[in-house]
């Protein structure tokens, strides 16, 4: 295995540009090519970052072939095809979250990674927030004991994606609304903090109450809002443990973004609560000290003071590729998140609890 990897990026919107910046910042990667169907955007990014090869058709880029690793930063509906194509060309793939719109779609991607013996990783950059990392270390050190319940939520008052990105509000193109967009990050954050427990069943509800009003204001009277604006779920985990999940793009509450993770253990509790992405002062630990309740407020580094989450996740991806042991890194972790989100949507639609095995049987 070479000590330096040739990287390419498919899709040059905001997410794809974060992947590109991450590769450029890492010492063992060089970006050899980029691809995007928008020739104006493609040309601007090529010139700005000095990328030698640029393609409006990613298939031509894959055929060109001087690539070891590929990032897929396209919209949700365009994750599966380029990921599978890149894997079938023998390349390792880092794909933007969520892995896919449905469990069945994600399973095809994992199967492509397995049959080609390649690494496939999903970009869960939010778990690398400094406040989340402080909580994770405290849990791993035994500070909470056995965690039996968690609550994870990302709420916005008026945060439906704006002009130029109408695919976000199309069920067919996006797979869903805030649950698959923001909720998948919070689901990942909670499962990561809890040590990747086995999820057994979900019961969910979703609401399309305020979304149409917002998209009419953004896109005009002909705009159609097809996804939820708020979703909630109760998730059953092995051993009787539980997880509550919430996500919203539009809810009457305090303005801005509210990200909150709470964990309850038999030796202590932890809370990470941040408004508008600020990590300083975001973490509290609740323990007993000297026989009385105590609250610990660790000094968490300010957001933006360290290495960006996209870069940290990309560095792990590169380490896995260079490590040569791919069997544990073929997207199963990302598939679980998609599987749970898909099950929540089924539960909300059918009005009943859904066991994950039901979707597996349907795939």
matplotlib code that plots the C-alpha trace (Angstrom):
import matplotlib.pyplot as plt

x = [0.0, 1.3, 2.2, 0.3, -3.2, -4.7, -8.1, -11.0, -14.3, -17.7, -20.1, -18.9, -21.6, -21.0, -20.4, -18.1, -16.0, -15.5, -14.2, -11.9, -10.5, -9.9, -7.9, -5.8, -5.0, -3.9, -0.2, -0.8, -3.4, -3.2, -6.3, -6.0, -9.5, -12.9, -16.3, -19.6, -22.3, -22.3, -19.5, -19.4, -19.0, -16.5, -14.3, -14.4, -13.4, -10.7, -9.1, -9.5, -7.8, -5.5, -6.9, -5.4, -8.3, -12.0, -15.0, -18.6, -19.4, -18.0, -18.1, -15.4, -13.4, -13.6, -12.6, -9.6, -8.7, -5.7, -7.5, -7.2, -10.0, -13.2, -15.5, -19.1, -20.5, -23.6, -27.3, -28.9, -30.5, -27.1, -25.1, -25.7, -24.8, -21.4, -20.5, -21.1, -19.5, -16.3, -16.2, -16.6, -13.6, -11.5, -11.6, -12.2, -15.2, -16.0, -19.6, -21.5, -24.2, -26.7, -25.4, -28.6, -32.3, -33.4, -32.0, -32.3, -30.4, -27.7, -27.4, -26.5, -23.7, -22.3, -22.5, -20.4, -17.8, -17.7, -17.5, -14.7, -12.9, -12.8, -13.3, -16.6, -17.1, -19.9, -19.0, -20.2, -18.3, -20.5, -19.2, -15.8, -17.2, -15.0, -17.9, -19.0, -15.4, -15.3, -18.5, -17.3, -14.0, -15.9, -18.2, -15.3, -13.5, -16.5, -17.8, -21.5, -21.3, -24.0, -25.9, -29.5, -31.2, -30.1, -31.9, -30.5, -32.0, -31.2, -34.0, -34.4, -37.1, -36.9, -34.1, -35.5, -32.7, -33.0, -33.0, -31.2, -31.6, -35.2, -34.3, -34.2, -38.0, -38.6, -39.3, -38.0, -34.8, -33.9, -35.5, -37.0, -36.7, -34.9, -34.8, -32.6, -30.7, -30.1, -31.5, -29.0, -26.2, -27.8, -28.5, -24.9, -23.8, -25.9, -24.9, -21.3, -21.4, -23.2, -20.6, -22.6, -25.3, -27.6, -30.9, -33.9, -37.0, -38.3, -41.6, -41.7, -44.0, -43.5, -45.3, -45.7, -47.2, -45.1, -43.0, -45.4, -45.6, -41.8, -41.2, -44.0, -42.2, -38.8, -39.8, -43.3, -46.9, -46.0, -43.6, -44.6, -43.3, -43.2, -41.2, -41.7, -40.7, -40.5, -39.9, -39.6, -38.7, -38.4, -35.7, -35.4, -31.8, -30.5, -30.5, -33.6, -31.8, -33.6, -32.9, -35.2, -34.5, -35.9, -35.1, -36.8, -36.4, -39.4, -40.8, -42.0, -39.2, -36.1, -34.6, -31.4, -30.0, -30.2, -28.1, -28.6, -27.4, -28.3, -27.1, -28.3, -26.1, -26.1, -23.1, -23.7, -25.3, -24.0, -25.4, -24.1, -26.2, -25.2, -26.9, -25.7, -22.8, -20.8, -19.0, -17.6, -19.6, -21.7, -21.0, -22.1, -21.5, -23.8, -22.3, -22.1, -19.2, -18.7, -22.1, -23.9, -25.0, -22.3, -22.2, -19.0, -18.4, -15.4, -13.4, -14.3, -12.3, -14.2, -15.8, -13.5, -10.3, -9.2, -9.1, -12.5, -14.7, -14.6, -10.8, -10.8, -13.2, -11.3, -8.0, -9.6, -10.8, -7.3, -5.8, -8.2, -7.3, -3.6, -3.9, -4.9, -7.5, -10.8, -13.2, -14.5, -14.8, -17.3, -20.1, -22.0, -22.0, -23.5, -26.0, -27.2, -28.0, -29.9, -31.7, -33.0, -34.0, -35.9, -37.6, -38.7, -40.3, -42.1, -43.3, -44.6, -46.4, -47.9, -48.6, -46.9, -43.6, -41.2, -38.6, -35.5, -35.6, -38.8, -36.9, -34.1, -36.6, -38.0, -34.6]
y = [0.0, 3.4, 5.9, 8.6, 8.3, 10.0, 11.4, 12.6, 14.3, 13.8, 16.7, 20.2, 21.7, 22.6, 19.1, 18.1, 21.2, 20.2, 16.8, 18.6, 20.9, 17.9, 16.0, 19.1, 19.5, 16.0, 15.0, 11.7, 12.7, 14.6, 15.6, 14.5, 15.1, 16.6, 16.1, 18.0, 18.5, 22.3, 23.5, 27.0, 25.6, 23.0, 25.6, 27.9, 25.1, 23.8, 27.2, 28.1, 24.9, 24.2, 20.8, 19.3, 17.2, 18.3, 16.3, 17.2, 13.4, 11.5, 8.3, 9.7, 10.5, 7.0, 5.6, 8.0, 6.1, 7.8, 7.7, 5.6, 7.1, 8.9, 11.2, 11.4, 14.7, 14.7, 15.1, 12.1, 10.8, 10.6, 8.8, 5.2, 5.1, 6.9, 5.1, 1.7, 2.7, 3.9, 0.7, -1.4, 0.5, -0.7, 2.6, 3.3, 5.6, 8.2, 9.2, 12.1, 11.4, 9.8, 6.7, 6.3, 7.1, 3.6, 0.5, -1.4, 1.3, 1.4, -2.4, -2.4, 0.0, -2.1, -5.2, -3.4, -2.6, -6.2, -7.8, -5.4, -5.6, -1.9, 0.6, 2.5, 5.1, 7.6, 11.2, 11.6, 14.8, 15.9, 13.2, 15.0, 18.1, 18.9, 18.8, 15.4, 14.1, 15.2, 13.3, 10.2, 10.1, 10.5, 7.6, 5.4, 6.1, 4.7, 8.1, 7.2, 3.5, 1.6, 4.0, 2.9, 5.9, 8.6, 11.6, 13.2, 16.1, 18.8, 21.4, 24.5, 27.1, 28.0, 26.0, 24.5, 24.5, 27.6, 28.7, 26.6, 23.3, 22.3, 18.6, 18.8, 19.1, 16.3, 12.9, 11.0, 13.0, 13.4, 10.4, 12.6, 15.9, 16.8, 13.3, 12.0, 15.4, 16.4, 13.4, 11.0, 13.1, 12.9, 9.2, 8.7, 10.8, 8.9, 5.4, 6.4, 7.7, 4.6, 2.2, 1.0, -1.0, -3.3, -1.5, -3.8, -1.7, 1.9, 3.8, 7.1, 10.0, 12.7, 16.0, 18.2, 21.2, 24.3, 23.3, 24.3, 27.9, 28.2, 26.8, 28.9, 31.9, 30.7, 29.1, 30.6, 29.4, 26.3, 24.8, 21.5, 20.5, 16.6, 15.8, 16.2, 19.4, 17.6, 14.0, 12.1, 8.5, 6.1, 3.5, 0.2, -1.0, -4.4, -5.1, -3.0, 0.3, 3.1, 6.2, 9.2, 11.1, 14.4, 16.5, 19.6, 22.2, 24.2, 24.3, 27.2, 27.4, 29.6, 30.8, 29.2, 25.7, 23.7, 20.5, 18.4, 15.0, 13.6, 10.3, 8.6, 6.0, 4.1, 6.1, 9.5, 11.6, 13.7, 16.6, 18.3, 21.3, 23.9, 26.7, 27.7, 25.3, 26.9, 24.2, 26.3, 25.7, 23.1, 20.0, 19.1, 15.9, 15.0, 12.7, 12.1, 13.6, 13.3, 11.7, 14.6, 15.5, 17.3, 19.0, 19.1, 21.7, 20.6, 23.2, 22.4, 24.0, 26.6, 25.4, 26.1, 26.1, 22.6, 20.4, 20.5, 17.4, 16.7, 16.6, 14.3, 11.9, 12.0, 11.3, 8.1, 7.1, 7.4, 5.5, 2.7, 2.6, 2.7, 0.1, -2.6, -4.3, -3.5, -6.2, -4.0, -0.8, -1.5, 0.8, -1.4, 1.4, 3.9, 1.3, 0.8, 4.5, 4.4, 1.3, 2.9, 6.1, 4.1, 2.1, 5.3, 6.6, 3.3, 3.4, 7.0, 6.0, 2.8, 4.0, 1.1, -0.1, -1.5, -4.1, -3.6, -7.2, -6.4, -4.1, -6.6, -9.2, -6.8, -5.8]
z = [0.0, -1.0, 1.8, 0.0, -1.5, -4.5, -3.6, -5.7, -4.7, -6.4, -5.7, -4.9, -2.8, 0.8, 2.0, -0.9, -0.4, 3.3, 2.1, -0.4, 2.3, 4.6, 2.0, 1.2, 4.9, 5.4, 4.9, 3.2, 0.5, -2.7, -4.6, -8.2, -9.5, -8.8, -10.4, -10.5, -13.2, -12.8, -15.1, -13.5, -9.9, -11.2, -12.9, -9.9, -7.4, -9.8, -10.1, -6.4, -5.2, -8.1, -8.9, -12.1, -13.4, -13.4, -14.8, -15.3, -15.4, -12.5, -14.5, -16.8, -13.8, -12.5, -15.9, -15.9, -12.8, -11.2, -7.9, -4.7, -2.5, -3.4, -1.4, -2.4, -1.3, -3.5, -2.4, -0.7, -3.9, -5.5, -2.8, -3.9, -7.6, -7.5, -4.3, -5.8, -9.1, -7.3, -5.2, -8.3, -9.8, -6.8, -4.9, -1.2, -0.5, 2.1, 1.6, 3.2, 5.7, 5.6, 3.9, 1.9, 1.8, 2.9, 4.4, 1.1, -0.8, 1.9, 2.0, -1.7, -1.0, 1.9, -0.3, -3.0, -0.4, 0.7, -2.7, -3.7, -0.3, 0.0, 2.9, 2.9, 5.7, 6.3, 7.3, 10.8, 11.6, 14.5, 16.8, 16.7, 18.3, 21.4, 23.8, 22.5, 22.8, 26.5, 27.2, 25.3, 27.3, 30.6, 29.7, 28.5, 31.8, 33.7, 34.9, 34.2, 34.9, 33.0, 30.7, 30.6, 28.9, 26.5, 25.0, 21.8, 19.8, 17.3, 17.1, 14.9, 15.0, 11.3, 9.7, 6.5, 3.9, 1.8, -1.8, -4.4, -2.5, -3.1, -3.2, 0.6, 0.8, -1.8, -0.2, -3.2, -3.5, 0.2, 1.8, 4.5, 6.4, 9.6, 10.9, 8.1, 7.9, 11.5, 13.4, 11.8, 13.4, 16.8, 16.4, 15.6, 18.5, 21.0, 19.7, 19.6, 23.2, 24.4, 22.9, 19.8, 21.5, 19.4, 18.5, 18.5, 17.7, 17.2, 17.7, 15.9, 14.9, 12.4, 11.7, 8.6, 10.3, 9.6, 6.6, 3.8, 5.1, 5.1, 1.6, 0.1, 1.4, 0.0, -3.3, -4.2, -4.3, -6.4, -3.9, -2.3, 1.1, 1.1, 4.2, 8.0, 9.8, 13.2, 14.1, 17.4, 18.2, 21.1, 20.4, 22.3, 22.8, 23.9, 27.6, 28.2, 27.5, 25.6, 23.5, 22.8, 19.6, 18.2, 15.2, 13.7, 11.0, 12.1, 15.7, 17.8, 20.3, 21.0, 17.8, 16.4, 16.5, 19.8, 20.1, 23.2, 24.3, 27.8, 29.2, 32.4, 34.1, 37.4, 38.6, 37.1, 34.3, 31.5, 29.5, 26.4, 25.5, 22.9, 21.1, 17.7, 17.8, 20.7, 22.8, 25.6, 28.8, 27.0, 29.2, 32.7, 34.6, 37.5, 40.1, 43.9, 45.8, 49.5, 49.9, 48.3, 44.7, 42.7, 39.4, 37.4, 34.6, 32.5, 30.5, 26.9, 24.1, 22.1, 18.8, 15.9, 18.0, 17.0, 13.9, 12.0, 12.4, 8.6, 8.7, 11.8, 10.2, 6.9, 8.7, 10.3, 6.8, 5.4, 8.4, 7.7, 4.0, 4.7, 7.5, 5.0, 7.3, 5.7, 7.1, 9.9, 7.8, 5.1, 6.1, 8.5, 11.2, 8.7, 7.5, 11.1, 11.3, 8.0, 9.1, 12.3, 10.5, 7.8, 10.6, 12.3, 9.1, 8.7, 12.3, 11.9, 8.7, 10.1, 13.6, 15.4, 16.7, 14.1, 14.8, 12.7, 11.6, 9.6, 7.2, 6.9, 5.8, 3.2, 1.6]

ax = plt.figure().add_subplot(projection="3d")
ax.plot(x, y, z, "-o")
ax.set_aspect("equal")
plt.show()
